[in-house]
């Protein structure tokens, strides 16, 4: 395991914790607790407020605050004397993070990490913020001064603190259920078009992406733009997506040597990233670039997916098959040090002419484009331009650049690598399984499906016992009851994996997860899903899975899985809760599509009423039909296969009944809204039918 080395000194309680993020703080002089009964009981017994610090292992500013404040003996003394100090890994407890992020939102701040919130012993927040510097700067109070002021207020102004806490509690309750008092409505095709067209107005027409700096990939929202384009929204929607994907792929947010995307760029043109790499970003981007390949194939889309999948295989895959959570931004105490280059570093490993070619391609100069004269690699001069300048063939230049990139990659491999968070999270694995499953179909790469199979088998064996899904696995131990996002993400990933492998065990597991999730999280009164299992004791307010942020809400992925299950099994029951939930959320979804991107995808699929294609016949007979269908963009259709001569699984009996090959030829049965068309045996005709503009658009 590669993680941040803790600072030297005696260990505190966090040394016993599996979370790499918590262990990064094991040598702090702070008397840290992990969240749990011991810490909460101590706060009540000593009548001390709780200092809650939430972050994650790849968070750069979390490391900064740790170095400046938590490693300081003087600051630690103030923390230990006045507070019960609790560290939380937000990747382990997203429910706590969701609740207490609301505090800084209610205070008019943007939220983010590190999150620093002060609570009464009964968990009611009374003050909060994100990063606090060691002394007053950036318009923020210095952390020691803040600690002294809050300790004094707890001692001498307790009534004021309780009044503030009561206001926060009321506000958090309103935030947690925001939008759930809206009247239910029926989502229409026109709504999807309107959502896409309004989202497109926020796209940067020069560099792609939404808005200015900092700029995030937002894959689910660009996927929703493609859905609106498919419904008849106009080519400008598709073009906005393609501009964004191209600029990201050529920019510094993409690792030009090792593949995979960094978290976001600090500028508007995708140049300088925050260098951490998150599993959930790369999962969604693999999926989105695969969809782009279906819409209009390009070598660039293929290159990005191939390199990103290889990055995940190389850096983020456990020996048992599961996928790790994150890779850090920092190495040797510096952000981005592993990834950036200087001219002399190229000249040391490449012949002069090739070094000059690469430096021009990536514009690596003595001045650099990053700190201390270093350069973040971005494609500035395309290979075609270099070929014209040198009177060489494009193929020759591309070969030279590919060989040089391999030499630089091998040289980079000798550097100290960034830390890695080796937690295996059920939900995030589900997202990567989903991305790999689609990519394997689109690019006809069965190895990628096998990578997804290994992860699915691992998660189902280690984290799911048939009735309970654990969230996190580490060091041989499954921990923490799964949250809505774990059930939803994994179920969605498994329905996608079935469509890549046609192994019914993944469909059966998806159905079991969905059934359990409905029992644990569905609130019939509000017609919405709770984030944490009903009745969880350590939450100051109940929270609902509503918004899609950097990764989808569990309600969105669960809805996606339910719609897919309806299509793949023919069981209309699976559309019951999606119909209720999308109706409840319709007003917010249409008014603020940017906040509900993945729900928009699930709702768009729901419009087609559980659309699916069943392929019937031997493997060889259906292969041309299946290959043609996988190459076209038909995102609301789920694919199943009835193999000739094989017993029909009980789950698929109703759907497969009467669907046979036609005169010895493989056949494709296309259904929408549980009404089926005549079977097709011609691959070209099937592809054309799947790409027709949906009725009503």
SETI-262837 format. One record per residue (C-alpha): x, y, z; residue in one letter. Coordinates in steps of 0.2 Angstrom, whole numbers, padded with zeros to 4 digits, always signed. Layout:
BEGIN
XYZA
...
//
This chain:
BEGIN
+0000+0000+0000X
+0006+0017-0005X
+0000+0031+0007X
+0007+0047+0014X
+0020+0044+0027X
+0014+0050+0044X
+0025+0063+0053X
+0037+0057+0065X
+0032+0055+0083X
+0021+0044+0095X
+0005+0037+0087X
-0013+0042+0092X
-0029+0032+0091X
-0029+0034+0072X
-0015+0022+0070X
-0027+0008+0073X
-0039+0014+0059X
-0040+0005+0042X
-0043+0022+0032X
-0027+0028+0024X
-0033+0046+0027X
-0035+0043+0046X
-0018+0035+0047X
-0010+0050+0039X
-0014+0059+0055X
-0009+0045+0067X
+0007+0054+0072X
-0001+0071+0075X
+0000+0078+0093X
-0019+0080+0092X
-0029+0068+0103X
-0039+0062+0088X
-0054+0050+0089X
-0062+0041+0074X
-0081+0044+0073X
-0089+0032+0085X
-0097+0028+0102X
-0080+0031+0111X
-0078+0049+0105X
-0097+0054+0107X
-0097+0047+0124X
-0082+0056+0129X
-0089+0073+0123X
-0104+0070+0133X
-0095+0065+0149X
-0082+0079+0148X
-0095+0092+0142X
-0084+0097+0128X
-0089+0103+0110X
-0083+0092+0096X
-0071+0098+0083X
-0075+0088+0067X
-0063+0087+0054X
-0068+0079+0037X
-0057+0076+0022X
-0050+0062+0011X
-0033+0055+0007X
-0030+0064-0010X
-0036+0081-0004X
-0022+0094-0006X
-0028+0107+0006X
-0032+0093+0019X
-0013+0090+0019X
-0009+0108+0020X
-0020+0111+0035X
-0013+0095+0043X
+0005+0101+0041X
+0001+0119+0047X
-0011+0115+0061X
-0012+0097+0066X
+0006+0094+0067X
+0009+0110+0077X
+0011+0106+0096X
+0004+0123+0101X
-0012+0121+0090X
-0014+0103+0096X
-0013+0109+0114X
-0028+0121+0111X
-0038+0107+0102X
-0035+0094+0115X
-0039+0106+0130X
-0055+0113+0123X
-0062+0100+0111X
-0065+0081+0108X
-0057+0080+0091X
-0064+0068+0078X
-0057+0064+0061X
-0069+0057+0047X
-0064+0050+0030X
-0078+0057+0019X
-0076+0043+0008X
-0081+0031+0022X
-0095+0042+0029X
-0103+0052+0015X
-0119+0054+0025X
-0109+0064+0039X
-0100+0074+0026X
-0117+0078+0017X
-0125+0084+0033X
-0111+0095+0039X
-0107+0102+0022X
-0124+0110+0025X
-0117+0120+0039X
-0104+0130+0028X
-0118+0132+0015X
-0130+0139+0027X
-0115+0151+0032X
-0114+0157+0014X
-0098+0148+0010X
-0096+0135-0004X
-0091+0120+0005X
-0077+0108+0001X
-0063+0100+0010X
-0055+0100+0023X
-0072+0103+0031X
-0070+0109+0049X
-0086+0110+0060X
-0089+0112+0078X
-0103+0102+0086X
-0111+0101+0103X
-0110+0084+0112X
-0127+0080+0105X
-0120+0082+0087X
-0128+0099+0083X
-0117+0111+0074X
-0114+0128+0079X
-0100+0134+0068X
-0090+0128+0053X
-0079+0132+0038X
-0067+0123+0027X
-0048+0126+0027X
-0042+0138+0041X
-0024+0145+0040X
-0013+0145+0055X
-0014+0164+0056X
-0027+0177+0049X
-0026+0177+0030X
-0036+0174+0014X
-0050+0183+0023X
-0051+0168+0036X
-0047+0169+0054X
-0032+0160+0060X
-0036+0142+0067X
-0028+0145+0084X
-0038+0162+0086X
-0054+0153+0081X
-0051+0139+0093X
-0048+0151+0108X
-0064+0161+0103X
-0075+0146+0102X
-0068+0138+0118X
-0072+0154+0127X
-0090+0155+0119X
-0093+0137+0125X
-0088+0142+0143X
-0096+0159+0144X
-0109+0161+0130X
-0117+0143+0130X
-0135+0150+0128X
-0129+0159+0112X
-0121+0143+0105X
-0137+0133+0109X
-0147+0146+0099X
-0135+0145+0085X
-0136+0126+0085X
-0155+0126+0085X
-0155+0137+0070X
-0142+0126+0061X
-0152+0111+0065X
-0168+0118+0057X
-0158+0124+0042X
-0150+0107+0040X
-0167+0099+0040X
-0173+0110+0027X
-0158+0108+0016X
-0158+0089+0018X
-0176+0088+0011X
-0174+0103-0001X
-0186+0101-0016X
-0196+0087-0009X
-0212+0098-0006X
-0214+0101-0024X
-0229+0094-0033X
-0226+0079-0043X
-0226+0081-0062X
-0224+0071-0077X
-0207+0072-0086X
-0208+0074-0105X
-0197+0074-0120X
-0198+0093-0121X
-0192+0094-0103X
-0176+0084-0108X
-0174+0095-0123X
-0176+0111-0112X
-0163+0104-0099X
-0150+0101-0113X
-0153+0118-0122X
-0151+0128-0105X
-0136+0118-0100X
-0128+0121-0117X
-0129+0140-0113X
-0116+0138-0099X
-0103+0129-0110X
-0087+0138-0113X
-0087+0140-0132X
-0068+0141-0133X
-0062+0128-0121X
-0077+0118-0117X
-0083+0113-0100X
-0095+0123-0090X
-0091+0141-0085X
-0074+0147-0080X
-0060+0143-0067X
-0059+0131-0058X
-0066+0119-0071X
-0073+0101-0068X
-0076+0087-0080X
-0094+0086-0076X
-0096+0069-0086X
-0114+0066-0081X
-0120+0083-0087X
-0111+0081-0104X
-0119+0064-0105X
-0136+0072-0103X
-0132+0085-0117X
-0130+0070-0128X
-0146+0063-0123X
-0155+0080-0127X
-0146+0080-0144X
-0153+0062-0147X
-0170+0068-0143X
-0168+0081-0157X
-0160+0096-0148X
-0149+0100-0162X
-0131+0097-0167X
-0124+0112-0156X
-0127+0101-0141X
-0117+0086-0148X
-0103+0099-0153X
-0102+0106-0136X
-0099+0089-0129X
-0086+0085-0142X
-0077+0101-0140X
-0076+0098-0121X
-0069+0080-0123X
-0056+0085-0136X
-0050+0100-0125X
-0049+0089-0109X
-0040+0075-0119X
-0027+0087-0125X
-0025+0097-0109X
-0016+0095-0093X
-0031+0088-0084X
-0027+0072-0094X
-0011+0063-0089X
-0003+0063-0106X
+0010+0050-0102X
+0001+0038-0090X
-0018+0040-0095X
-0032+0044-0083X
-0039+0061-0078X
-0035+0072-0063X
-0048+0079-0052X
-0051+0097-0060X
-0041+0111-0068X
-0038+0127-0058X
-0039+0137-0074X
-0052+0139-0088X
-0043+0129-0101X
-0039+0112-0093X
-0020+0116-0091X
-0015+0115-0073X
-0025+0102-0063X
-0026+0098-0045X
-0017+0082-0048X
-0026+0069-0038X
-0035+0055-0048X
-0051+0049-0042X
-0059+0032-0047X
-0076+0040-0049X
-0070+0053-0061X
-0061+0041-0072X
-0076+0028-0071X
-0088+0041-0078X
-0076+0048-0091X
-0073+0031-0098X
-0091+0029-0100X
-0093+0046-0108X
-0079+0044-0120X
-0086+0027-0125X
-0103+0036-0128X
-0094+0049-0139X
-0087+0034-0149X
-0104+0028-0153X
-0110+0045-0158X
-0095+0048-0170X
-0080+0037-0169X
-0063+0046-0167X
-0045+0040-0164X
-0044+0052-0149X
-0059+0044-0140X
-0051+0027-0142X
-0034+0033-0136X
-0041+0041-0121X
-0052+0026-0116X
-0038+0013-0119X
-0025+0023-0109X
-0037+0027-0095X
-0042+0009-0093X
-0024+0004-0093X
-0020+0017-0080X
-0034+0009-0069X
-0027-0008-0072X
-0010-0003-0068X
-0012+0009-0053X
-0029+0006-0046X
-0033-0012-0046X
-0031-0024-0031X
-0023-0041-0033X
-0041-0048-0028X
-0049-0038-0042X
-0057-0023-0033X
-0053-0005-0038X
-0044+0007-0026X
-0052+0024-0022X
-0039+0037-0026X
-0022+0042-0030X
-0014+0058-0022X
-0009+0074-0029X
+0007+0076-0019X
+0023+0066-0019X
+0039+0071-0009X
+0028+0085-0001X
+0025+0094-0017X
+0009+0094-0027X
+0011+0088-0045X
+0030+0084-0043X
+0027+0066-0050X
+0019+0073-0066X
+0028+0088-0072X
+0044+0090-0082X
+0058+0102-0086X
+0068+0103-0102X
+0084+0095-0094X
+0074+0080-0089X
+0069+0076-0106X
+0086+0079-0113X
+0093+0067-0101X
+0083+0052-0108X
+0079+0057-0126X
+0091+0060-0141X
+0092+0079-0145X
+0081+0079-0160X
+0067+0068-0152X
+0069+0079-0136X
+0066+0095-0147X
+0051+0087-0155X
+0043+0082-0139X
+0046+0099-0131X
+0038+0108-0145X
+0023+0095-0145X
+0020+0099-0126X
+0028+0116-0126X
+0040+0112-0113X
+0051+0128-0110X
+0063+0134-0096X
+0050+0146-0090X
+0037+0132-0089X
+0018+0134-0086X
+0018+0128-0067X
+0028+0132-0052X
+0047+0134-0051X
+0049+0132-0070X
+0040+0115-0072X
+0028+0111-0086X
+0012+0102-0085X
+0011+0092-0101X
-0003+0097-0113X
-0004+0095-0132X
+0000+0112-0139X
+0007+0108-0157X
-0002+0093-0165X
+0007+0079-0173X
+0000+0085-0190X
+0008+0102-0188X
+0025+0094-0183X
+0024+0083-0198X
+0022+0098-0210X
+0036+0108-0202X
+0048+0093-0204X
+0042+0087-0221X
+0038+0070-0213X
+0023+0059-0214X
+0010+0060-0200X
+0013+0041-0197X
+0032+0044-0194X
+0029+0059-0182X
+0016+0049-0172X
+0027+0034-0171X
+0041+0046-0164X
+0030+0054-0152X
+0023+0037-0146X
+0040+0030-0143X
+0046+0046-0134X
+0031+0045-0123X
+0035+0028-0118X
+0053+0032-0114X
+0046+0047-0103X
+0034+0036-0095X
+0047+0023-0090X
+0058+0037-0083X
+0043+0044-0073X
+0040+0027-0066X
+0057+0029-0057X
+0051+0044-0048X
+0043+0043-0030X
+0024+0040-0034X
+0010+0049-0026X
+0001+0041-0012X
-0013+0029-0015X
-0029+0026-0005X
-0032+0008-0006X
-0049+0007+0001X
-0061-0003-0010X
-0078+0006-0010X
-0093-0004-0016X
-0101+0011-0024X
-0086+0018-0033X
-0082+0000-0039X
-0100+0000-0046X
-0096+0016-0056X
-0080+0009-0064X
-0089-0008-0068X
-0102+0002-0077X
-0089+0012-0087X
-0079-0003-0091X
-0094-0014-0096X
-0099-0001-0109X
-0082+0002-0115X
-0079-0016-0118X
-0094-0017-0129X
-0091-0001-0139X
-0072-0005-0142X
-0075-0024-0143X
-0062-0027-0129X
-0067-0042-0120X
-0052-0040-0108X
-0060-0024-0101X
-0076-0034-0097X
-0065-0047-0088X
-0057-0033-0078X
-0075-0027-0073X
-0080-0045-0069X
-0065-0047-0057X
-0071-0032-0048X
-0089-0037-0047X
-0084-0054-0041X
-0073-0047-0028X
-0086-0035-0021X
-0100-0048-0022X
-0089-0060-0012X
-0082-0048+0001X
-0094-0035+0003X
-0111-0042+0000X
-0119-0056+0010X
-0136-0057+0001X
-0145-0045+0013X
-0131-0032+0018X
-0119-0023+0008X
-0103-0016+0016X
-0096+0001+0010X
-0078-0002+0012X
-0065-0016+0011X
-0047-0015+0017X
-0034-0026+0024X
-0046-0041+0024X
-0060-0032+0032X
-0077-0026+0026X
-0083-0011+0036X
-0097+0001+0037X
-0115-0003+0032X
-0117+0003+0014X
-0126+0019+0010X
-0139+0022-0004X
-0125+0026-0016X
-0116+0009-0014X
-0132+0000-0017X
-0137+0011-0032X
-0120+0012-0040X
-0116-0006-0038X
-0133-0011-0045X
-0131+0000-0060X
-0114-0007-0063X
-0120-0025-0063X
-0134-0022-0075X
-0121-0014-0087X
-0110-0029-0084X
-0124-0041-0088X
-0125-0033-0105X
-0107-0035-0108X
-0106-0053-0102X
-0124-0060-0102X
-0120-0069-0086X
-0137-0069-0077X
-0129-0070-0060X
-0125-0051-0062X
-0143-0047-0066X
-0149-0058-0051X
-0137-0049-0039X
-0143-0032-0046X
-0161-0036-0043X
-0156-0042-0025X
-0147-0026-0022X
-0162-0015-0028X
-0174-0025-0018X
-0164-0022-0002X
-0161-0004-0006X
-0179-0001-0008X
-0182-0008+0009X
-0168+0001+0017X
-0169+0019+0009X
-0186+0022+0002X
-0197+0035+0011X
-0215+0032+0005X
-0221+0048+0013X
-0209+0059+0004X
-0207+0048-0011X
-0188+0049-0011X
-0173+0040-0005X
-0164+0042+0012X
-0145+0043+0010X
-0141+0032+0025X
-0151+0016+0031X
-0167+0021+0040X
-0165+0024+0058X
-0146+0027+0058X
-0143+0034+0076X
-0128+0045+0074X
-0136+0058+0062X
-0143+0075+0068X
-0155+0075+0054X
-0161+0063+0041X
-0153+0066+0024X
-0160+0062+0006X
-0150+0057-0009X
-0155+0071-0021X
-0141+0080-0030X
-0128+0074-0041X
-0112+0082-0038X
-0094+0075-0042X
-0102+0058-0043X
-0120+0053-0044X
-0132+0052-0030X
-0137+0035-0026X
-0155+0039-0030X
-0150+0042-0048X
-0140+0027-0050X
-0153+0016-0041X
-0166+0023-0053X
-0155+0019-0068X
-0153+0001-0062X
-0172-0001-0059X
-0176+0005-0077X
-0163-0007-0084X
-0170-0021-0074X
-0187-0018-0080X
-0180-0019-0098X
-0170-0034-0095X
-0182-0044-0086X
-0199-0038-0093X
-0205-0035-0075X
-0215-0019-0075X
-0214-0018-0056X
-0196-0011-0057X
-0203+0005-0065X
-0215+0009-0050X
-0203+0018-0039X
-0193+0026-0053X
-0210+0033-0060X
-0214+0040-0042X
-0197+0047-0039X
-0194+0056-0055X
-0212+0063-0054X
-0207+0070-0036X
-0191+0077-0043X
-0197+0083-0060X
-0199+0102-0055X
-0181+0103-0047X
-0174+0092-0062X
-0181+0104-0075X
-0176+0120-0066X
-0159+0115-0061X
-0153+0101-0073X
-0134+0105-0068X
-0138+0098-0051X
-0146+0082-0056X
-0136+0077-0071X
-0137+0058-0068X
-0155+0058-0063X
-0158+0066-0080X
-0150+0051-0088X
-0161+0039-0078X
-0177+0049-0081X
-0173+0050-0100X
-0172+0031-0100X
-0188+0030-0091X
-0196+0040-0105X
-0194+0025-0116X
-0203+0014-0104X
-0190+0000-0101X
-0183-0001-0118X
-0173-0016-0123X
-0167-0027-0137X
-0167-0046-0134X
-0155-0056-0146X
-0159-0074-0149X
-0149-0087-0157X
-0132-0095-0155X
-0116-0085-0151X
-0111-0084-0169X
-0128-0081-0176X
-0131-0065-0165X
-0113-0059-0166X
-0116-0047-0181X
-0132-0040-0174X
-0124-0037-0157X
-0109-0029-0164X
-0119-0017-0174X
-0130-0013-0160X
-0115-0010-0148X
-0108+0002-0161X
-0123+0014-0161X
-0128+0027-0148X
-0144+0020-0141X
-0142+0024-0122X
-0160+0020-0117X
-0160+0002-0123X
-0154-0012-0113X
-0147-0028-0121X
-0151-0046-0117X
-0147-0062-0125X
-0156-0079-0126X
-0144-0092-0131X
-0150-0105-0142X
-0151-0122-0134X
-0147-0116-0116X
-0160-0117-0101X
-0168-0100-0098X
-0165-0093-0081X
-0180-0090-0070X
-0177-0071-0069X
-0178-0070-0088X
-0192-0083-0092X
-0206-0070-0095X
-0195-0059-0106X
-0188-0073-0116X
-0204-0082-0119X
-0207-0084-0138X
-0191-0075-0143X
-0183-0087-0155X
-0171-0086-0170X
-0180-0083-0187X
-0177-0097-0200X
-0161-0102-0192X
-0155-0084-0191X
-0150-0074-0176X
-0164-0062-0172X
-0166-0045-0162X
-0182-0041-0153X
-0184-0023-0150X
-0196-0017-0137X
-0201+0000-0129X
-0214+0002-0116X
-0216-0017-0115X
-0223-0017-0133X
-0212-0026-0146X
-0209-0024-0164X
-0206-0039-0177X
-0189-0047-0175X
-0175-0041-0186X
-0161-0052-0193X
-0151-0039-0203X
-0138-0030-0193X
-0138-0014-0203X
-0157-0012-0202X
-0156-0015-0183X
-0143-0001-0181X
-0153+0011-0191X
-0168+0007-0181X
-0159+0010-0164X
-0152+0027-0170X
-0169+0033-0176X
-0175+0049-0167X
-0186+0042-0153X
-0205+0045-0156X
-0211+0061-0148X
-0195+0070-0150X
//
